[in-house]
């Protein structure tokens, strides 16, 4: 019983807040003009945010025992563990929808701050055979503050993403990826050179090469976008020239790689689109679990440079007018289908919207992007409460064992500056 509750609270804390529906447990929305929480609701919201610790769980249970019936009753089903899987799923959606609607009354109001605006297709818009699953805050999409990234483009390109680039990334994770690795000696320590892995086991040889090592307790990667493995020696030499500034790495202004300029500075998550930085997410799935098609709409706040940084680890994104907006659109990993499809743009006040399809083709993603607009408070609540039972997302395939490393003697000689 306790394990069921802890698992559910942990799921809420780490993933999308699931939308609520169901007749008996469906909460009624608050007045759209309400922006202040009463003390009991504020206490419940604070406890919900802290519910992943033992003390937070205990506090949440105490408050739920005295909560309004529309919250207490479905919470009892979830906590008691006596309901059927279907009843528990409905109850979980009702509880999480209650918190999404009641704890964030400022969301989607007229004149809302950028972080509180919500863009998505309205609930009545049909997206082929895709079914609305959930809508709400996306806590797992919050920006990773530990680490950083600096990108460098060639001065000969007005749009730096049109040509080869360099990027230094530091933080957590393994920059060596899943491809064949070559041992290198970099910055006085052992490292590897490898083809760039864009996601689990997804390697695009044409994307380039990365030099990966650990330094100062952090994982570091120097990425050569469109740099082939024949230039490993040059990349190692460039890595050796990096300097540490304020806990991060950069090329010194006096030793910038020839013909390059810095074009971006931010956080590593800005380079991602599978798990992007986001404040909310709307999620859709095909009803047949075997198909596995899914689509998500996420929103975050960032600069124009943040918008374009996602192009660094891609080979198929281009600027295009869709639905009257200029967007960055395409298949980031390959042309001709078989991979993710992305459409993203930035609103004038800084809201960055991303429509990502995993299974739907380019036309379907462009349709979703074209029908996406800013939602009013009632429209957002309708989306939150409009979720349906969706099949579980497929588990990622197991990673294969890494191939053995070739000896360092096979490396080309390092370039001399």
C-alpha positions, 0 to 999 in steps of 0.5 A, a space after each residue: 500500500 505504501 509502495 503504491 503511494 510512494 511510486 505514484 507521488 514519485 511519478 508525479 514529481 518526475 514526469 508530466 502531471 497527468 490530466 484528470 477525467 472521470 465522472 465521479 472524481 472530476 474536479 470543478 475548475 476554480 473561477 478564471 479570475 482567481 489568482 490567490 490560493 486560500 491557506 488550505 489549498 496553498 498547504 496542499 500544493 506545498 505538500 504535493 510539491 514535497 511529497 517525494 520525501 518521507 516527511 513530505 509524504 506524511 504531511 501530504 497524507 495528513 492534509 488529504 485526510 481533510 481535503 475536499 471530497 472531490 480530492 479526498 475520495 480519489 486520493 483514498 483510492 490511490 492511497 488505499 490500493 484497493 481499487 482496480 487498475 482502471 479505477 486507480 488510473 482514473 483516480 490518479 488523473 483526477 488527483 493530479 488534475 486537481 493539483 494542476 488546476 487549483 495550484 496554478 490559478 495564474 496560468 493562461 489568464 489574460 496578460 499572463 507572464 510568458 512562463 504562464 502562457 499556454 500554447 497547444 491545439 484546443 481540445 476540440 481539434 482532431 490530430 488524426 488518430 492521436 488521442 489526448 493523454 495529458 496536459 500540465 506542468 512538466 517538472 522533468 523538463 526544468 532546466 538543468 543548472 549544473 553544467 553549461 554549453 558554449 557553441 562556436 560557428 564559422 565566421 564565413 556563415 551568416 547562419 552559423 548552423 549552416 556550416 561546421 561548428 564546435 561546441 564544448 559541453 560540461 555537466 552530467 551524463 556521458 558524452 562518449 555515447 554508444 558508438 565505437 570509441 578511440 582512446 585519446 590523451 586529452 588535457 592530461 587525462 584519459 578520454 575517448 573520441 567517438 561519433 556523436 550520439 544524439 540519443 540512446 543508440 542513435 548515431 549519425 556519422 555525418 553529424 560529426 565527432 566528439 572528444 569526451 573526458 572527465 575534469 573537475 568532477 564533471 563530464 566534458 565533451 568537445 563536439 566537432 559538428 561536421 568534423 570527421 574522424 580524420 580530424 580527431 587530432 585537431 579536436 584533441 589539440 583544441 580541447 587542450 587549449 580550453 581554459 576554465 572560467 567560472 567553473 566552465 570551459 571556453 576557448 580564450 578570446 586570444 586563442 579562438 579557433 581560426 575563423 570561428 566566433 562564439 554564437 551561443 552560451 547556455 545550458 546543455 538541455 537547450 541542445 535537446 528536443 527529446 527531453 527539452 527544457 519546458 514548463 508544461 507539456 501536452 501529450 498525445 498517443 495513438 490508441 494502439 500501443 503496438 503503433 507507439 506513435 506519440 506527439 507532445 507540445 511543450 513550452 518554455 521561455 528563452 531567447 532566440 539563441 535558445 530556439 536555434 541551439 537545438 539545431 546543433 545536434 541535428 542534420 535535417 532542421 530548416 526554417 519554414 513558414 507553417 501556419 503563418 509563423 516562421 518555424 524551425 522544422 524537419 527531421 533532426 536525425 535523418 531525412 525520409 522518415 523513420 525518426 523524430 520530427 520537430 517543429 519549433 518557434 518563439 513568440 515575441 515575449 520569449 515563449 518557445 513552443 516545440 511540437 515533437 512527433 515520434 511516429 507521426 510524419 512531417 505533415 502530421 507534425 506541421 498540422 499540429 503546429 499550425 493548429 497550435 495557438 494560445 489558450 484561454 484559461 477555460 481552454 487550458 482547463 478543458 485540455 487538462 481535464 480532457 485526457 483519456 486512457 492511453 497505452 503505456 509508453 514503450 520501454 527503450 531497448 537495452 543498450 548493447 555492450 560497448 566495443 573494445 577500445 583501439 590502442 592510442 597508437 592508431 590516432 592521427 598525429 595531433 595538430 600543432 597551433 
